[in-house]
């Protein structure tokens, strides 16, 4: 992100719980629809050449049989639903040649025991990315 800013891009960061890590960023809770809507209200008037979906959550490390539903849902809310909403709402506003970058993980190819929610969410993000690439391309 710092490199993009240095190259002349207008860069907007989000943060949820660590403002000192991104002092010029917009506070956003991307794990809820309300938080996502509040963030989108703040940025919708802007022009975006690049959107990077890199948000993640602290993942509960436990076998599937003891993983909480809340942990599973939080992985999907932040790892899949938030990027979906950003693509849905910002994609049509992006100019031709703009890019949407979704950050995945090697855990889609090498899933690790104990982090089923994280692995599944990243695999879903990869599938969403493939669909979005085709759909956004056809809009241009």
C-alpha positions in Angstrom: 0.0 0.0 0.0 2.8 2.4 0.8 4.3 1.7 -2.6 1.0 2.5 -4.3 0.8 5.8 -2.4 4.4 6.6 -3.4 3.5 6.0 -7.0 0.8 8.6 -6.8 -2.3 6.5 -6.0 -4.8 7.9 -3.5 -4.8 5.1 -0.9 -7.5 4.5 1.7 -6.9 2.0 4.5 -9.3 0.5 6.9 -8.7 -0.6 10.5 -10.9 -2.3 13.0 -9.2 -2.4 16.4 -5.6 -1.0 15.9 -5.7 2.6 14.9 -2.0 3.1 15.5 -1.2 0.6 12.8 -2.9 2.7 10.2 -3.2 6.3 11.5 -4.6 7.8 8.3 -7.2 5.1 7.7 -10.9 4.9 8.1 -12.2 2.9 11.0 -14.4 0.0 9.8 -15.9 -3.1 11.2 -16.1 -5.3 8.0 -17.5 -8.2 10.0 -21.0 -6.8 10.0 -23.4 -5.5 7.4 -23.9 -2.3 9.4 -20.1 -1.7 9.6 -19.8 -2.4 5.9 -22.6 0.0 5.0 -21.0 2.7 7.2 -17.7 2.2 5.5 -19.3 2.3 2.0 -21.1 5.5 2.9 -17.8 7.1 3.7 -16.0 6.0 0.4 -18.7 5.8 -2.3 -18.0 9.3 -3.6 -14.3 8.5 -4.2 -12.8 7.0 -7.4 -11.0 3.7 -7.0 -8.3 2.4 -9.4 -7.4 -0.4 -7.1 -9.3 -2.1 -4.3 -7.4 -4.6 -2.1 -9.4 -7.0 0.1 -6.9 -8.0 2.8 -8.9 -8.1 6.0 -8.7 -11.1 8.2 -9.6 -12.1 11.7 -7.9 -13.9 14.6 -8.9 -17.5 13.9 -9.9 -19.9 16.6 -7.5 -22.9 16.4 -9.5 -26.0 17.1 -10.8 -29.1 15.4 -14.0 -28.8 13.4 -15.9 -30.7 16.1 -15.1 -28.0 18.7 -14.9 -24.9 16.5 -17.6 -22.4 17.5 -20.2 -21.3 15.0 -19.3 -17.7 15.8 -15.7 -18.3 14.7 -16.8 -20.0 11.5 -19.2 -17.2 10.7 -16.6 -14.5 11.5 -14.2 -16.0 9.1 -16.8 -15.9 6.3 -18.1 -12.5 7.2 -14.6 -10.9 7.0 -13.0 -13.2 4.4 -15.9 -13.6 1.9 -18.9 -11.4 2.6 -16.8 -8.2 3.1 -15.0 -8.6 -0.3 -18.3 -9.6 -1.9 -19.9 -6.3 -0.7 -16.9 -4.2 -1.8 -16.9 -5.8 -5.2 -20.7 -5.4 -5.5 -20.8 -1.8 -4.4 -17.5 -0.4 -5.7 -17.0 -2.5 -8.8 -19.5 -0.7 -10.9 -17.9 2.7 -9.9 -14.4 1.7 -10.9 -13.1 3.0 -14.2 -12.0 0.8 -17.0 -8.6 -0.7 -16.2 -9.1 -0.6 -12.5 -8.2 -3.6 -10.4 -9.7 -5.6 -7.5 -7.1 -7.6 -5.6 -8.3 -10.3 -3.2 -5.6 -11.7 -0.9 -5.9 -15.5 -0.4 -3.7 -18.0 1.3 -1.7 -21.1 0.6 -4.1 -22.8 3.0 -6.5 -23.3 0.1 -3.9 -25.7 -1.4 -2.4 -27.0 1.8 -5.3 -26.8 4.4 -4.1 -27.1 8.0 -6.0 -29.0 10.7 -7.5 -26.6 13.3 -8.4 -23.7 11.0 -11.3 -25.0 8.9 -13.1 -21.7 8.9 -10.1 -19.8 7.6 -9.3 -22.4 5.0 -12.9 -22.6 3.8 -13.3 -18.8 3.7 -10.1 -18.4 1.6 -11.2 -21.1 -0.8 -14.6 -19.3 -1.2 -12.8 -16.0 -1.8 -10.8 -17.6 -4.6 -14.0 -18.8 -6.2 -15.6 -15.4 -5.8 -12.6 -13.8 -7.3 -12.9 -15.9 -10.4 -16.5 -15.1 -10.9 -16.0 -11.4 -10.2 -13.1 -11.2 -12.8 -15.4 -12.6 -15.5 -18.4 -10.4 -14.5 -16.5 -7.2 -14.1 -14.7 -7.7 -17.4 -18.0 -8.1 -19.2 -19.2 -4.8 -17.7 -16.4 -2.9 -19.4 
